[in-house]
Amino acid sequence: SWNWHIRNCLLCSGGKKKEVKKETGLGLSFKKDANFGEWYSEVVVRGEMIEYYDISGCYILRPWSMGIWEVMQVFFDAEIKKMKIKNCYFPLFVSSSVLEKEKDHIEGFAPEVAWVTKSGKSDLEIPIAIRPTSETVMYPYFSKWIRGHRDLPLKLNQWCNVVRWEFSNPTPFIRSREFLWQEGHTAFATKEEADEEVLQVLELYRRIYEEFLAIPVIKGKKSEMEKFAGGLYTTSVEAFIPNTGRGVQGATSHCLGQNFAKMFEINFENEKGEKGMVWQNSWAYSTRTIGVMVMVHGDDKGLVLPPKVASVQVVVVPVPFKTADTQGILDACAATVETLLEAGVRAEGDLRDNYSPGWKYSHWEMKGVPLRIEIGPKDLEKNQVRCVRRDNGSKQDITRDNLVEQVNVLLDNIQQSLFDAAKEKRDASVQVVKTWDEFKDALAQKKMILAPWCDEEEVEKDVKERTRGEMGAAKSLCSPLEQPELPEGTICFASGKPAKKWTYWGRSY
């Protein structure tokens, strides 16, 4: 079918000289180091990941980004099914009486809740909220479905959208009014089971970032001030963007304790006929993951996609020459694509004859395709193809006889070296400090700061207050689950009181 398509294209051109687009105006107008914000906005649009929409803070996710979301979804969905978590779907709307039942929770979300107040021209008698998250949507039904210990654990997940309206500076993927996510909601008979699941899910989030998106993250626990509103404790994976010196909360896994169970009367009877209250968790990761990937790996030529998530891992480009056997080159390209597809490599041929090879190179570099294969007259003669890596631009000729094997090795190498480069950059951005002056210096240098802390909320509020400025205040990002040794007598960097733990600090998205 490829050959038929190519021959048709050649016939359609009717032998007339075609206007071939050369490489013009394809580059980015902003540099990542010079103007990060403008660079990021340009890359996500020019790389065909999003399109801006006519409602501020809402974005169209184009197939190029949706493909990445689907790869992560396939992985995560299979993993949670192994944990006996089942998918379901709850409505988008929440009644105000239910939403306002859990006081701390709704206070945490109040400014972000969007309300439906009209239907056609008539006002609704009682406004209806659009879910900012689904605890209050789901838990009234948990109390209905859970009666005895045999109904536990109840483990549900939904893939859906949520809406959070109130914020400043919308940023595609990172902060948007509507976004896609999965949210897991589970109920257990004991705290031990809940605690165990929190960490199991957190490990899956680490794998999404490190194994798929090639981004190093720190697993940690949030401070009381930064934890989920209405929850008992929050764990997260934290990423860092060296270019801006900002941390990013990558995904969160919360133990809700019994707060919501109390509020929504989710009780059960144990084996001995005694009444008990369930222990609950909720956990989520969202399309924010894609934005973090763009920020960490992208460069001045555009997107750089890790092979594991790229919807096109290899693009094949014919490089015909004046007198060369053009049909032979096109046939070789089509055969190469076919071979790779059969072997499970996500490959595509760019056989358009109205663009020059140079234009195509720039186009696919902008879109971040991990590997480009070029086939010209010399390659045809030698039964080889030329491979060009997107991450470092290195070129390598490989024979067509063991094409699949060598392409797979290259893709694995690209995946690993993207992770290694990102980790090296992240590690170079981490600074250990002991005093307030060191902290201020490190913050000015856009570092992610590891400091001994007394773990007091007042002190964290004070740090926020004292660092308020044009760049935004610093806050605690997380206390790593793997704690470095804390020598006897170490004092808190901000208060001078005895330190209780090591905590990461910095500015964040």
N, C-alpha and C positions, 0 to 999 in steps of 0.2 A: 504493500500500500504506500510505503514511503516513496518507492521508485516511481509509482504511478503519479503521485503527488508532484514529485520533482519534474518529471517529463511534462506534465500539464503546465507547470509554472513556466518551463522553458518554451513550450508551444505558445502559451498565452502571450509571452513577450513578443511573439511574431517576428523575431529576428531584428526588431528595431532596437537602436541603442537606447538603453534605459538610463534614466536619471538616477545615479547611485549616490545615496547619502554618505558623505564622508564624515569623519569624526569632527563634529563642530558643536559647540555649546552644550556638551554633555557633562563637563566637569561640574563639581560643586563650587558655589561662589563663596562658601565659608570654610575656614579651617577649624578642625576639632580643637586645637590648642588655643587658637586666637579668639574664637567666639563660639563656645560650646553650645549655647542655647539655640542660636540660629542654625548652626551646623546640624544639630539633632533634628530640628523641625524640617530642615531641607532633606536630610537623608531619608526620613521615614516616608516623605511624600515622593521624592524622586526615585527611591528604591521600590516604589509601588506597594508599600505596606499599608498605608492609610490614605484616605482622602478626607479633607476637611469638610465638615457638614455645616448647614446653616444655623444650627443651634450650638452656641458656645459650649465647649467641653464635651461635645459628642463627636465621635469619629466613625467613619466607615472603615471596617476592617476588610481589606482586599484579600484575594486568594493567597497572595504571597505571605501575609502574616497569619491568615487563618490556617494555612498548611502547617505552620510551626505549632500553632495551638493544638491541632489535631494529632500531631506526633506525640506531644506530651500527654494529651488526653488518653490516647491508646495505651501508653505505658502505665499511667497512674490508675486508670480504670481497671486494668488487669490486676494490678498490685492490690488495690483495695478489695477486689472480689476475692482474692486469696485470703484476705482477712475477714471474709464473710460479711462484708459491708454491701448493702444492696442499694441500687439506685431507685429514686422516686422523683416525684415532682409536686411541689406545693405552689399555690397561687402567688401571683405577683403583688396582690393587694392585701393590706392589713387593716383591720378595723382599729380605730383610734383607742377604743376601750382596752383592747388586748395589747396594743403597742405600748400603752402608757402604764401597763401593769407592773413591769419591772423598772423601778424608779432609776437606779444607777445606770442601767443599760440605756434607757431612752434618753437620759441626760447626756450620756456620751455621744449619742447620735442626733440629738434634737435639731441642731442647726442644719444637718444634712438631709433631713427627711423631706421628700417632695410629697405634696398633698393634692389629691383630686378633689376639687370643690364644686365642679359643675358637670352636668350631663346635658349636652346640647345647650339650650339657653337657660335651663332651670338649675337653681342651686341645689346641691345635694343636702339633704337634711342633716346628715352627719358626714363630715369629710372622711375620705379614705386615704390611707398612706400607701406609698409604693415602697416595697421592702428595701431597706438599706443593708439588711442581713436578715436571716430567717428564724432566729431563736423564738421570737414571740409568735411567728406564724405557725411554727411546728409544734411547740410544746403543749398547747392545749390538747392536741391530739395524742401526744405521748401519754398524757395522764389518762386518756380514754383507753388506750391500747395496752397499757402496762397495769396488770392487776396483781399478778403473783410472780414468784421468782422464775417460773417457767417462761415468762414473757421477756426475760432478760438474758443476755444483753440485747438491746434494740439498737441496730447499727444502720443508719441511713445516710445516703449522700445524694445531692442533686447537682446537676450541671445546669447553670442558669445565668441570668443577668441580674445585677442589682443596680440601684440608682442612689447616688449620694450627691446631693445638689450643691451644698454650700461650700465653696472653697475659692482660694485665689490661685492665680497662675495655672490654668489647666495645661497639662502636658500630655501629648498622645501616649497612651499605655500607662504612664506613670501616675497621673492624676486626671481621671476623666469622670464625667457625671454618670455615665453608664458604663459598666464593664462586665466582661464574662468571667466567671469563676466556677470552681466546684466548692460546695460547702458540705462538710460532713457533720452529722449530728448524732451522737451516740449516748446511750444510757446504760449504766452498769449497776450491779448490786453492791460493789465495793470500790473504795477509793484506789486500791492496789491495781485493779483492772483498768481503771480510768488512767492512772498515772502511766501504766505500761503502754497503753495505746497512744497517749500524747507523744511519747518518744518514738514509737514505731512510725507514726505519720510524719514526724519531724525528719526522720531519716529518709523517708521517701522524698520529701521536699529538698533535702540536701542532694539526693541523687538527681532530681530534675535539674537543679542548677549546675552541679559539678559534672555529671555524666552526660547530660544532654546539651545544656547551654554553655558548657565549658567555662563556668564562672565559679571561683572559689567563694565559699560562704562560711560563716561562723555560726555554729549552733549555740544558742544561749537562752537565758531567761530574761524577760522584761522586768523593769522595776515596777513597784506598786503604782507609780504615777503613769507609767506607759502601758500598763497591762490593759487587756480587754475590759471595757466597761461592764461591770456585773459579773465578771469571772473571778475564779480563785487565784489562778496564776496563768501567765502566758509565756509560751516558748516561741522562738522564731529562728529563721535563718537570715542572717544579715549579710548583705553584699556591700561593696564600697566602690564608688566611682572616683578613681584617682584624679581625673581631669577637673572635677568640680570640688573635690574634697568633701563629698557628701555620702553618708551611709544610705542604704535602701533596705527597708524591711521587705525581705523577699517573699515570705509566706509565714503564716502563724498557726500554731497548734495550741489551743487553750484547754485547760481544765477548768470547767465552770463550777466545780464543787457541787454544792446542793442549793445554791442561790435560786436558780430557776425552778428547781424541783419544789422548793418551799413555796414560791410564788404561784406556780401552776399546779400545785398539789399532785406531783408525780410520785405516788407512793406504791409500795408493793408489799406483799406478805411473804416472809421467808419460809424455809422448810419447817421451822418450828411454829409457824402461825403467828410470828411477831411482825408488827408493822415496821417498815423501814422506808427511808427516802432514797431515791436513786442518786448516783453520782454521774455527772454529765461532762461531755467534751464537745467542743466544736472546733473545726479546723478548715482552712481554706488557702488556696493559691489562685492567682488571677492572671489576666492578660498583662499585668504589670511585668511579669517575667520576660515578656518579649522586649519591652522597653529597656530593661536592665541589660539584656543581651546586646541590643543596638549600641547602648552607651559604652559598654565594656570593650566590645570587639571592633566597632566601626572605625574607619580611618578616612583620610582625605579623599579617597576615591569612592567612598560610599559604604554600604553595608558589608560586613564580613560574617557569613553564616557558618556556624559549626555544622559539619556534614551530617551529624545525627538528626538535626532538626530541619535541614534545608529541604524544601519540596523539590528542588532540582539540585542534585549533588554534582552532576557533570553536565556541562553544555558542550556540544560538538559543533565546531565552526569550520566550514570549508574555506580554503584559501586558494581559489583558482588563480591561474596565471595566464597571461595573454594566449600563448599558443598551446597551453597544456590541455590534457584530456579532462575537460570540465565534468563531463558525465561520469567518468571514472572516479573523480574526486567525490562527487555527490553520492554516488553509489557506495563508496567506502564509508562516507559519513553515516549514511542510512544504516549500513550493516553494523557499524560500530555502536550506534544507538540501540539497535535491535539486540545485539550481544549483551550490552550492559543491562538493558531492561530485563532480559531473560534471566540474568544472574541476580536480579533483585536490586540493582543500582538504579536510583532515580535519575534517569538521563533524558536529555532533550537535544534535538538537533536544531540549529538556527540556519535554515536553508533559504531564508528570504534573499531574493536577488536584487532588491532595491536598496540594500545597505552594504557598505564596504566592510571587509573583515575588521578594520580598525574601529569602525563605529560599533560593531557588535561586541568587540572586546570591551570597550568602555561601558556599553550598556549592561553587560552581564557582570562586569566588575562592580558597577553601581548597585546592582541587585544582590551582590555578595555571594554568587555561586562559588562553592569551594574549589572546583577544579574545571579548567577549560581544556578541551582537547582540540588541537588544530590539525587539519589534514590538507597538505598542499602537494604539488607534483612530486617533489623529492621524497615526501613521506610515502606516497603511493608506490614509487619505484622501490623503496627500501622495505616495503611492507611494515611500516611503523606509524606511530602517531606522536605528536608532540603534546606533552602535558604541561600546563602552566598553573601553578598554585596561586589562589587568591590571597592567602594569608601573607606570603613572603615574596611572591612574584617569581620564585625559582622555576626553571624550565628543565624538562627531562624528556628524552625520547624513549619510548618503549615499543617493543615489537607487538604486532597485532596478535601473535600466537598466544601469548599469555597475558592478554589485555586485562581481563577481569581481575586476575590475581594481583597484578601490579597496581591497578586502579584502587582496589580495596586497601592495599598497603598504604598508598598515598592518602586516602581519605582518613584512615586511622591515624596516620602521622599528623595530618592537619588538625584533627580533633584534639589530639594530645598536646600539640604545640600551642594551640590557642589557649588551652587551659593553663599550660606551664607559663606562658607569657603573661596571662592575666594574674596568675598567682604571684609571679615575681613582682609585678607592678603593685599589686595590693600589699604584699609583704613589705615592700619598700615604703609604703605610705603609712605603716603602723608605727607609732612612737609610744614607748613606755615612759610615763612621767611620774614624778613623786610629789611635785610641788605645784602650787597655783601658777607661779611664774612660768614654769616649764609648760604647763597646760596651755596658758595663753599664747606662748610662742608657737607651740605645736599647732594650735587652732589656726593661727595666722598663716601657717604654712600648709593649710588644707590637709592636715593629717587625721587619721583615725587613731584615737588616743586610748591607750590602755592604762588605767590608773587605779590605785588602791582607794576604796571608798567605804565610808561608814554605813552605807545603805539606809540613810535617813531621807525621808521625803522632803523635809524642809531644806536640807542641804542641796538636793537636786533642784528645787524651785529657785534657790539662791544662785546656783550655777547658771540656770536659764536667764535669770534676771541680769546677772553680771556680764553675760556674754551677748546680750541683745545688741544688735547692730544692723547695718545694711544687709549683711549676708544672712541674717536670721540667727536665732540663738542656738547654742549647743545644748544637747541633751544626752541622757544615757541611751545607748543603742541596745546593748544587752550585756549581761554578765555571762561569760562563756561557761558552758557546762563543764568543759575541761579546764579547771582552774589552775593557773600557775601557782607555784608555792608562794605562800604569803608569810614572810619571815616574822617571827615574834616581835611585837613592838612597832610594826609598820603603822604609820598614821595616814588618815584620809587626806588626799591632795587638796581638798576644798575646805575642810572644817578643822583639821588638826586633831580630830577625835580618833580613837583606835579604829583602824580599817578592818572591815569584816570580809571583804572579797575584792577581787579584781573585776573591773567593769570597763567596757568599751564606751567611749564618748565621742561625740562629734556633731557636726551639722547633718541634717538628713532631709530627704525628699518627703 
